[in-house]
Amino acid sequence: MQGIYNPHFVVTKEDIDVLIPKVELLKDITERICGERIDSYGEMGIK
């Protein structure tokens, strides 16, 4: 939230490097959960 209110807030390359693996993990979890849900709809005969 600091970046919204502080015009001098800076995101460094190190900040990004720390966040990338977390974002990739979140993406993988989301894809897995959504894929499972979509598959369950197919098993129920819902299109």
C-alpha positions in Angstrom: 0.0 0.0 0.0 3.0 2.3 0.5 3.4 2.7 -3.3 -0.1 4.1 -3.6 0.4 6.9 -1.2 4.2 7.6 -1.3 5.5 9.1 -4.6 9.0 8.2 -3.5 8.3 4.5 -3.0 10.6 2.3 -5.1 10.4 -1.3 -6.0 13.8 -2.8 -6.5 15.0 -5.7 -8.7 15.6 -7.6 -5.5 12.0 -7.0 -4.5 10.8 -8.4 -7.8 13.2 -11.3 -7.6 11.7 -12.3 -4.2 8.1 -12.0 -5.5 8.5 -13.9 -8.7 8.6 -17.4 -7.1 5.7 -16.6 -4.9 3.6 -15.4 -7.9 4.6 -18.5 -9.9 3.5 -20.7 -7.0 0.2 -18.9 -6.7 -0.3 -19.3 -10.5 0.4 -23.0 -10.3 -2.0 -23.5 -7.4 -4.7 -21.5 -9.1 -4.3 -23.5 -12.4 -4.5 -26.8 -10.5 -7.6 -25.8 -8.5 -9.4 -24.4 -11.4 -8.5 -27.4 -13.6 -9.8 -29.7 -10.9 -13.1 -27.7 -10.7 -13.5 -27.6 -14.5 -12.9 -31.4 -14.7 -15.5 -32.0 -12.0 -18.0 -30.0 -14.1 -17.3 -32.4 -16.9 -17.9 -35.4 -14.7 -21.3 -33.9 -13.7 -22.2 -33.4 -17.3 -22.1 -29.6 -17.0 -20.7 -27.7 -20.0 
